[in-house]
Amino acid sequence: MVHGASLKPLTEANDDRVTRIGKWLRKSHLDELPQLVNIVRGEMVFVGPRPASLLVDARNRKKFKKYPERDQLLPGLTGLRQLYPRKQATRHFALDLILINNVHRCRFRVWIICWTIAHVCLLKGI
């Protein structure tokens, strides 16, 4: 991001605060690599609900009664939300609940990882 960028809760597709290098890092998903350190530390897992910003998290805790169920799992590098990114918040939370209820299934996790790799290799927005 450019120096002195204001903090907005969410960024837009053509956010003018993002530099050319930043756009390339996002498109290639190389901006996600530092999260591997968090996985090695045990603070994150490969498949789990993506961490939300503090603002979004606080809003969703008030909006959805079952939202604290997300806290049952460690945050993940990828999840169902990344495969269906352009959905409304209610749909995102529904995808998180599906993930929470099925993440114990090895085949389900492998399916999510394979689809994530396919999306990254095709440079689709995740």
C-alpha positions as CSV (number, residue, x, y, z in Angstrom):
1,M,0.0,0.0,0.0
2,V,1.1,3.6,-0.5
3,H,2.6,5.4,2.4
4,G,0.0,7.2,4.6
5,A,-3.0,5.1,3.4
6,S,-6.0,5.5,5.6
7,L,-7.3,2.4,7.3
8,K,-10.5,1.2,5.7
9,P,-12.1,-2.0,6.9
10,L,-12.2,-3.5,3.4
11,T,-10.3,-2.8,0.2
12,E,-12.0,-2.5,-3.2
13,A,-11.0,-4.2,-6.4
14,N,-9.3,-1.1,-7.9
15,D,-8.2,0.5,-4.6
16,D,-6.0,3.5,-5.4
17,R,-4.0,2.8,-2.2
18,V,-2.4,-0.4,-3.6
19,T,0.9,-0.1,-5.4
20,R,1.7,-1.9,-8.7
21,I,3.8,-4.4,-6.8
22,G,1.0,-4.8,-4.3
23,K,-1.5,-5.6,-7.0
24,W,0.9,-8.2,-8.5
25,L,1.5,-9.7,-5.0
26,R,-2.3,-10.0,-4.5
27,K,-3.0,-11.4,-8.0
28,S,-0.3,-14.0,-7.6
29,H,-1.3,-14.7,-4.0
30,L,2.3,-14.3,-2.9
31,D,1.0,-11.9,-0.2
32,E,-0.3,-15.0,1.6
33,L,3.1,-16.6,2.1
34,P,3.9,-15.0,5.4
35,Q,0.9,-16.8,6.9
36,L,2.9,-20.0,6.5
37,V,4.9,-18.8,9.5
38,N,1.7,-18.7,11.5
39,I,0.9,-22.2,10.4
40,V,4.3,-23.5,11.5
41,R,3.9,-21.7,14.9
42,G,0.5,-23.4,15.4
43,E,-1.5,-20.2,15.3
44,M,-3.2,-21.1,12.0
45,V,-4.1,-24.2,10.0
46,F,-4.3,-24.8,6.2
47,V,-8.1,-25.2,6.1
48,G,-10.2,-23.2,8.5
49,P,-12.4,-20.1,8.6
50,R,-10.4,-17.0,7.4
51,P,-9.7,-14.5,10.1
52,A,-12.0,-11.4,9.9
53,S,-11.0,-7.8,10.6
54,L,-11.8,-6.6,14.1
55,L,-14.6,-4.4,12.7
56,V,-16.2,-7.1,10.7
57,D,-15.8,-9.6,13.6
58,A,-17.5,-7.3,16.1
59,R,-20.4,-6.5,13.7
60,N,-20.9,-10.2,12.9
61,R,-20.9,-11.3,16.5
62,K,-23.9,-9.0,17.0
63,K,-25.6,-10.0,13.8
64,F,-25.3,-13.8,13.9
65,K,-26.2,-15.8,17.0
66,K,-24.0,-18.8,16.0
67,Y,-21.0,-16.6,15.0
68,P,-18.9,-17.6,18.1
69,E,-18.8,-21.2,16.6
70,R,-16.0,-19.9,14.3
71,D,-13.9,-19.7,17.4
72,Q,-13.9,-23.5,17.7
73,L,-11.3,-23.7,15.0
74,L,-8.0,-22.0,14.4
75,P,-8.1,-19.5,11.5
76,G,-7.1,-21.0,8.2
77,L,-5.0,-20.1,5.2
78,T,-7.9,-21.1,3.0
79,G,-11.6,-22.2,3.3
80,L,-14.9,-22.3,1.5
81,R,-15.1,-18.5,1.5
82,Q,-12.1,-18.3,-0.7
83,L,-13.7,-20.5,-3.3
84,Y,-16.9,-18.3,-3.3
85,P,-15.5,-14.8,-2.6
86,R,-18.1,-12.5,-4.1
87,K,-20.9,-13.3,-1.7
88,Q,-22.8,-11.4,1.0
89,A,-21.8,-11.6,4.6
90,T,-24.7,-14.0,5.4
91,R,-23.5,-16.3,2.7
92,H,-19.9,-16.1,4.0
93,F,-21.0,-17.1,7.5
94,A,-23.1,-20.0,6.1
95,L,-19.9,-21.2,4.3
96,D,-18.0,-20.9,7.5
97,L,-20.6,-23.0,9.3
98,I,-20.4,-25.7,6.6
99,L,-16.6,-25.7,7.0
100,I,-16.8,-25.9,10.8
101,N,-19.2,-28.9,10.6
102,N,-17.1,-30.8,8.0
103,V,-13.5,-29.8,8.6
104,H,-12.8,-33.1,10.4
105,R,-13.3,-34.9,7.1
106,C,-10.0,-35.4,5.4
107,R,-11.5,-35.7,2.0
108,F,-13.3,-32.3,2.5
109,R,-10.0,-30.6,3.5
110,V,-8.2,-32.1,0.5
111,W,-11.0,-30.9,-1.8
112,I,-10.7,-27.4,-0.5
113,I,-6.9,-27.4,-0.8
114,C,-7.1,-28.7,-4.4
115,W,-9.6,-26.1,-5.4
116,T,-7.6,-23.4,-3.8
117,I,-4.5,-24.5,-5.7
118,A,-6.5,-24.5,-8.9
119,H,-7.7,-21.0,-8.3
120,V,-4.2,-19.7,-7.4
121,C,-2.7,-21.4,-10.5
122,L,-5.4,-19.8,-12.7
123,L,-4.8,-16.4,-11.0
124,K,-8.5,-16.1,-10.1
125,G,-9.4,-13.9,-7.2
126,I,-9.6,-15.8,-4.0
